[in-house]
Amino acid sequence: MAQDQNFWEREQPVVQSAREATPEKFTSSEKDPYALFEQIGIKSVPKDLPKGYFKYRPEDFIVEEERPDGTVITVDGQEASREMEGGEGTVYFDLTKVGVSTIDAQNRITELTGHPEKDVGYAGIKDAVALTAQRVSLRGGILNEILMLQIPGTIIRQVYEGKGVVQVGGLKGNRFTLMIRTEHPLDPAQIEQRIEYIKAKGIMNYFGVQRFGTPRFLAHEFGRAMLLQGAEAGVKAYITMKSPFELPFFAERRAQATAVWGDWKKMQEILADLPYSFRHELDMLESLQQSGGHFLTALEKVQQQAGMWVRAYASYASNERLSEAEKNGETLPSPMPQLLNPDQKALEVYKTFLDREGLRNPMGALKKYPFIRVGRNPTFIPVVHPEVHAYKVIPEGLAITFSLSKGAYATTMLMYLFDTVTGYPVPEWLDPKFIDTKEVLGTGSLSEVREIFKEDLDRIMSRKNEDTDAESGE
């Protein structure tokens, strides 16, 4: 996290200078969200919905973890029940964060405490571009080392000792509180009709756009190349593939590097002054130089990202299968295996997809990458039924809070309510003012947490206004 911040700061003079000289390379035309959905395998969602913009501010997208007993870990620090209390060996705490991913927070905890990553337990990864709260455990920790932790963009509350650990997947789900901003006033009757439909029918549990890596939304293509063609194809796809969603300035620099493919040193020199936007490309190019062009070693250098790519490909397969089922009115098995599942039933569920892709044995293809783990038996629920707690149409758009079971995405819920966009370009009509959605909905207040995070929020919004693509998460 600290290194990424350093890279971003080093890159800014280059970006600012280029923006002043060629501003047209830092603007992006408004993209059709349905074209993006098609790109990631989502081909059967409602159309002719009102346009809405989400995630303008971190406070517009709040994620609060629901523990297995139904307790909600809130961003405003409301008292939550304590699990596994009364024993020893583990320190539990509630982590509220903004502008920081769960993995980044985990890395900082290990750096500051000296504990290995495996000692830090969490139920699920929460978004960086959001305001989130979740429970975390530190095996073998002591109270004081957690109480003394100071990590930018985080608040640590409810620190106590107990036994056990927070397990991956050990949650009931997540409660979302969202602000969707609209250009024109919404029709309350239309919103009510859509929400009642969702309550009655449920929604297909599509894997949302965040699963596919901003800004290019091509993570599944990198995973496809790895599984169908091998390590070299995976590396080449990641470094060279074009996307209509990448800003021209960065796309041109990528094209320059692509033109000298194979000259790893020259490629590194072309990208070197953009160490944040091309950080993973530079890591792989450094590895290729050191290893004499060993592509598997280059992927291992970015193994966390490589794991995300193959899982994104599995998500793409799921989206294709869900789209087919929704179109045909087909009932799918629940839970449904993900593509990268050792259970032979997965081959049956995805047979049409696998035949079309020319991939006979996904798990066999994955064995080429021993540093990637996908879980023992990954499954998901194909149809979910959101629990809508409250919503209110206001002049700026819609404030809504709802719960989803684990493994379901808020962006999928939004697909059934709005023709949504996020990121760049920010629409000219958008009113940037802060809206306290908790206060609007009568579920609390964001005033205290905003005061604590004032510097972090100011920095994020300043960076959003200055930096055209700070969300590179591929």
ABEGO torsion letter per residue (X at the ends): XAAAAAAAAAAAAAAAAAAAABAAAABBBBBBAAAAAAAAGBABBBBGBBBBBBGABAAABBBBBBBAAGBBBBAAGBBBBBBGBGBBGBBBBBBBBBGBBAAAAAAAAAAAAGBBAAABBBABBBBABBBBBBBBBBBGBBAAAAAABBBBGBBBBGBBBBBEBBBBGBBAEBBBBBBBBBABBBBAAAAAAAAAAAAAAEBBBBBBAAAAEOAAGAAAAAAAAAAAAEAAAAAAAAAABBBAABBAAAAAAAAAAAAABGBAAAAAAAAAABAAAAAAAAAAAAAAAAAGGBAAAAAAAAAAAAAAAAAAAAAAAAAAAAAAAAAAGBBBBOBBBBABBABAAAAAAAAAAAAAAGBABAAAAAAABAABBAEABBBBBABBBBBBABBBBBAAEBBBBBBBBBGBBAAAAAAAABBBBBEOBBBAABBABBBBAAAAAGAEBAAAAAAAAAAAAAAAAAAAAABABAABAX
